[in-house]
Each structure stands twice: as C-alpha cells, then as structure tokens.
Amino acid sequence: MALIPRWLTRRRSRALMAVAVALTALAAVIVWFAGSGDRALDEACDGVLPVDDVRAVLGDGDVEVTNRTEGSFDGTGRSGRGNSLSVRCEVKAEGTGSLTVSIAGSPRPEDEYGEGELYAAVPARDTLPVPLGHGWSGLFATDSARLGDGEDGEATTAVLLPCAKGGDSLLITVDTVLGRDITLDDPSARLDFVRTATATAEAADDHWDCGARLGKPVRGVDLPVNEDEYEPLIGAEGTCAGVPTAARSAVSTARETAREGAPRETCALGARDGSPRYRLEAYYGPYAEDARSQFTRDYDYENVTPAEKPAGRLGRSAYWAGATCPRGAESALYLIRADDADGDARRSPDLSYERAALKAFATRSAAHHGCEAPSLPGG
C-alpha cells in the first residue's frame, strides 16, 4: 500500500475544511432567509398574523410581506369621532398564492362616509356566504364553490368582534388567492382558510384590548350556496324561514343559509325554476354602518334613505327596515330589492308582498341577534 505524502494529506484536509466552511455558510444563508420570512410574518399586521396557519395555507417557501397600519382603536365609539384603525398586510408566496388581511375598527369616522366602502368587501352576488358558526360572528364566502380548474382560487373569511366597550368592534377580513389547483369540496381546505381568520381575530382581540366573546375552534364550515341550490320556499328553516310565497310575484323557491349569528344574512327568493325574483338582506354592526354610509339624501330633499330614517321605501321596488341592537351596537338594517334585472319584479312590483316578506325576514333575524322588534315601512 503506497504511502500518501504529508503535504497532500494537509492539502486534502484544508480542502475538506474549506468545503465544510462553505456548506456551513450556505446553511446559515438558507436559515437566515427562512428566518427573515418568519420574522416578517411575526411582525405582519401589527404582530397578530398567525404564522403557523399562514404557512398551512401558503406553504413553507419564501414569502414577501407588505404592511400598512394607520389610525387608532381608541374606544371612542359613537360618543366621539369613531375608530380610525385600519390595518392591512399582504403575504405573497411565489408559485403558491397570496393572503391579504384587513383589520378595521368600527364605527368609522363620519368623514369617511360616502367615500366608497368603509370595510373590506365580501363576495355576495353569485353565491351566498355561509356563517362560521361555533360561536363566531363571521362569514365564509367565494365567487364560486369550486376553486382551481387552471385559474386562481379565491376565498374570503370575515370575523366580527363586538368589543366589550359599547358599540366598538373589530372586523377582520382575510382574502386568500391560490395559484394552484384546489377545490373547496375538500373540507380541510376550507378549514385552513377559516382558521387563519379566527386565529388572527383572537390575536387582534388581545392586541387591541377588545374584550370580545370569542368563538370555539371551527371544526367544519359549509360551502357557499350556489345559484342552482334552490329549494321550495315552504319549509325553509334558515335565513328564509317564515318568508311567505306569492302567486302574483311567482315566488315559490329560495336559496338560504343557516342562521348562526352571521353579521350579514341573505335570503334569495326565486320563481319555480329558481330564476331570481327578490333578495332579502340583513346587515349588522359595521356592515350596517357601511350600507347606510352609501346612501345620501336626494337633491330635492323629498326622499329619505336608510341614512336618515329607520324604515321606508327606496325607488320603484325596494324597502328597508331597521332595528335597535344591544350594547350600543350599530342599528341593524334590512333590505328587500327586486333581483330579476329587467324582469317582472322590477317592471310591475308587488309592493304589498315586498312589505310582507321584509317583515317576516327582519322580525326573525332581529330576534335571533337579540335586537328589538324592527321598525317597518308603511304602505
């Protein structure tokens, strides 16, 4: 066996040491990048973003985090100028998708009224958002009940925290966009989205000293209700419970969700084939505030709107009602509108039926939320 010269052994040792040092340095760089991403997540949205839940949705890859925090949550409520807190953070993961979180204090300063939406929007046209339940005042919404098919998937979860301070609240809205194929038929996918929102809400409640009554861990959430999921109106047990049918208006079917304390409720009324006729909507807390802020008095100062009166008629085919809610919260708002574009409900409105449907819907919804009996429109 040939002997290896010492100089060659020393050179080989130095080479191995250099390789080891290089690998150690590379490992340090990788850890630094991963650590910097997690540090950025730890600081996102004033430090209330749940890193583990975000990673469950977006994966463990590199992320880009942006942050914006404005205003304050000072508990002035209706006695002062309102809560100006507005927090927004976005997390982007290359090749996976993004997650955007908005946190808003309620009520908003009145100088923001009429300047667009006060709070982040929740998709609520083609599908009906479903309540989170489990003691949470919240919603889960999508534009379509299926995500994927080669397109980005989007889902929105909103959680309302009515604070212990009378009339103040925090609204947490989480928008998730996934660039990979995924279907919400998978219950675990829905839970990943929802848990991110509820965990953020729990941290926000503590961070801003809200003192809200929190819900329990969400074990399951239903799919949003699609346009073709209509049932006979007679026998409705959720948001359409008690709403009458109407022969003249051809109203005999409904799309509804469970009524589990959601801050927005919808009952979509349809004809026998499910085609849309009317849409009933209930708004609570910041959603009621937001809806009222969109209305302004007509220039002729003759017609009033939900911003000025508890109940009344809007235009050719629409009515509203209102109800006082407990603990100083924003008064609830209930609306019925024709939902058939240029159809009969708009051309020849059945006003007596609209008032009857609104009364049934608003009365049950108000009672469920612990609000007073609603003020209803007259003839």
N, C-alpha and C positions, 0 to 999 in steps of 0.2 A: 504494500500500500504506500503510495507516494505521499511524502510529507508536504503540507501546504505552507509556503513561506509566510513568516510572521507579518511582513508588510502587506501581503494580500489579505490575510485574516483581518488586520487592522482596517484596511480599506473596506472590506466587506462589512465589518461591524459598523464603520462610520456610515456606510450607505444604508444599512438597515435602520440605524438610528435616525437618519435623515427622513427615511420613508415613514417611520413611526411618528416623528415630529410633524411631518406634513399631514398624515392621517388625523393626528390629534387636532391640528389647526383646522382641518376641514370639518371635523366633527363639531368643533367649537362654533364654526360659522353656521352650520346647519342648526345647531341648538339655538344660536343667537337669533337666527331668522324666525324659527318656530316660536321662540320665547318672545320676540318682539311682536309677533302677531297676537299671541295670547295676552301680552301686556296691553296692546291696543284694544283688544276685546274687553279686558278688565276695566278699562277707562271709558269705554263707549257708553253713550247716553248717561253721562254723569255717574258711571260706575254701576248701573243697575242691569246691564245686559247679562244674562246667564250664559257663561262661556260654554259649559258642557252641552246645554240644549242647542245653542247655535251650531256647535260642532256636529251634533247629531243630525242637523238639517243640511249643513253645507259641507261636511267632511273635515278632514284634518289637514288639508292643504294650506298654502299661503293665502292670506286674506289682505284686502285693502280696506281700511276703516276710515270713514269720514264722520265728523262730529259737528254738531251745532247746538248750543244751548243759549236761550235768550229769556229775558224776563225773570219773574219770580213767582213762587207759590206762597203768598203771604197770608192767606186765610182771610182776606177782606170780604169775600163773598159779596152779597148784594148790598151790604152796608157801605161798601167802598167802590173803587173803580174796577174791581174784578181781578182775576188772577191772570197774569200775563205770561206765565211759564209756558215755554214752547221748546221742546227738546226733539232733536231728530238725529239719528245716526244710521249709517248705511254700511253694511258689511258685504263686500264682493269677494267671491271665491272663483278664481279662474277655472273655467270649464265646468263649473257646478251651478252657480246662480248667485243670487243676492238676497239679502234680507234687510228691510228698511223698517225702523221702529220710530214711531211718533208718540210723544207724551205731551199732553196738553192739560193745563189747569183750567178748571171751569168754576164759575162763569167767566167769559172773556170780557175784556174792557169794551165798553159800548162803542168806542171809536173804531172798533174793528167790524161792526155790523155793516152789512151791505157790501163788503169788500171781498166777495167770494165766500167759500166755505170756511167756517171757523175751525172745523175739525177735519181730520183725515177722512176721506170718503170710504164707504163700504159698498162693494158691488151689490146691487139690489134690484136689477131690472129683469134679466133673463132667468135668473134663479132666485129663490127665496133663501136668505141667510137663516141658519138654524141656531138655536140657543145653545150655549155651552153647558148649561145645567150645573149640577154638582155644587150648587150654592153660589155660582158666579153670575154676575150680571154681564153677559158677554155674547158675542156672535161669531160664527164661523161662516165665511162667505167665499164663493168663487163665481166667475163668469160662466163656468161650465163644470159639471160634476166630474168630468174626466180631464186629467192633465196628461200632457205628453203628445203622442202622435207626431213627433218631429218638431213640435213647437214648444216655446217656453211655457211652463206651467205657472199659474198664479193663484194664490190663495190669500185671504185676508182674515185675520183674527182680531177682534176688538174686545177689550175688557174695560168695564166702567167700575171705578172705585168710588162709591159715595162715602166721603170722609166723615169723621165724627163731628167735625166743625160744620154747623148747619149750612147747607146749601153749596158747600165746596165739594169738588170732586176732581179726580184724575181720570183721563181717558187715554188708555194705551192701545195703540193700533199697530199691528205687525203685518207688513206686506211681504210675502215670500214669492220670489220668482226663481224657478228652477229651469236650467237649460238642458237638463237630462230628462229622458222619458220617465214619467212616473204617473201612476193613476191613483186618484183618491179613493178608488174602490178598496185599496189597501188601508185598513183601519190604522195601522201603525204609522203610515204617512200623515194621516190627519192628526194623530196624537202628537207627533213631533212638532207640527206647526203650532198646535194649541198649547202645548207645554211651554214652548218658548214664550208665548204671550203671558200665560199665567205666572210663570216664574219671574218674568220682567215686572209684572204687576205687583207681586209680593215684595220684590226688592224696592220698587218705587214707593209702595205704601210705607215702608220703613224709612227710606231715604228722605222723603218729604213730610214725614210725620203726619200721614193722612189719618191713620187710625180706623180704616175701613174694616168691615167684617168680611174676611176672606173666605173663598170657597174651599172645597176639598179637592184633592188630586183628581183630575179628569181621567176617567178610565175608558171612555168612549164618546165619540161625537158623531152625530148623523151626517149624512151627505146633504148638501144644499138641495132644495126641491126644484127639479127641472120643470120646464113648461108643459111637458106631456104627463106629468104626475098629478092629474086632476081626479077628483073623486066626487060622488054625489054630495051636494051641499047638506042635504038632510042627513043627519047623523054625524056631522063634523064635530070633532072633540077637541081641537086645538084652537088656533087663533081665529078660526071661522065659526066656532061654536056659538049657537044661538042666532046667527045671522039668517034672516028669512029668505026663502026663494021668491021669485017674482015671475009670473006668467007674462005680463006685458013687456018686461025688460029681458025676458028669456034667460033669467038667471037660475041655473039649477045645478051647477058644479062649482067646485072650489079647489084651490091649492092652498095649503096651510102648513104651518109648522107647530110643534109643541109650544105651549105657553109656559116658559120656565124662567120668568123674570128677566128676559132679554130687554135691553134698552131701546130696541126697535122691534116692532111686530108688524107682520103683513098678512093680510087675507086677500087673495086674488080670486075674484068671482068670475065665472065664465058661463057660456051657453052650454047646451047639451053636449056638443062636440069638444068642449074645453076652450073654445075661442074666447078671448078676453072680453069682459064687459065692464067691470068696475074693480078698483083697487082700494082697499082699506088699509090705512097705515097708522100706527101709534108711535109716538116719539116721546122719550123720557130723558130727563137730565140734559146733558149737553146737546143731544140730538134735537130735543125740542127747542132749545135755545138757538141752535143753528138754523132750524127750519123757520122759526119766526124772524130771524135776522134777515132772511132773504126777501121778506115782504116789506114793501113800503107803501104808504098811503097814495092812492091815485091822485093825479094832479088836480082833479076837480074837487077833491076833498069831500066827496059824497060817499064813496065806497070805502069801507074799512076792511082790514085784513087781520089775520091772526096776531099780528104785532100790536094791534090796538084793542081787540075785543075778544072775550072768551069763546064766542061761538058766532057763526054766521055763514053766509053763502059766498062762494068765490066763482065769479064768471058764470057761464051757462050751465055747467054741470059739475059742481063741486061744492061740498060743505065742509065746515070744520067745527070741532068741539074742543073743549078744554077741561082740565080737572086740576084741582089743587092737590099737591102731593106732600107727604110728611117730611119733617126735619128740614124745612126751608128749601127743599129742592125746587128746581125749575118746574113750573106747571106743565103737566102733560099736554100734548097736542095730538088730536085725532083728525084724520082727513079721509074723505071719500072722493074719488075722482073717476070720471069715465076713462076706461083703459082700452078702448077699441079704435083708436086713431080716428078715422073719419066715419065710423060706424054709427049705428042707430043710437047708442047710448050718448053720443055727442050731439047728433042732429036732433033727436027727439028725447031729451032727458026725462026720466021718470022721477020727478023730484020727491014725491011722497015716499017712493021706495028708497031713494038715497038717504032720506032722513031716518027712515025706519032701520035701514041696515047700519047706518052710522051709530044710531042709539044703541043697538044691540052689541055692536063691536066695542064701542067706547065704554059702555057700562061694565061689561065683563072684564075688559082689560084693566080699567081703573081699579076695580075691586081686587083683582089679582095682585096689583102693585101696591095695594094699601092706600090708594088715593081716594079723595072724596068723590061722591057721585058727580059725573061730568055735567058741565053747562052745555046745553044742546041748542042747535039752531031752530028758530021758528019757521013758519011757512014762508 
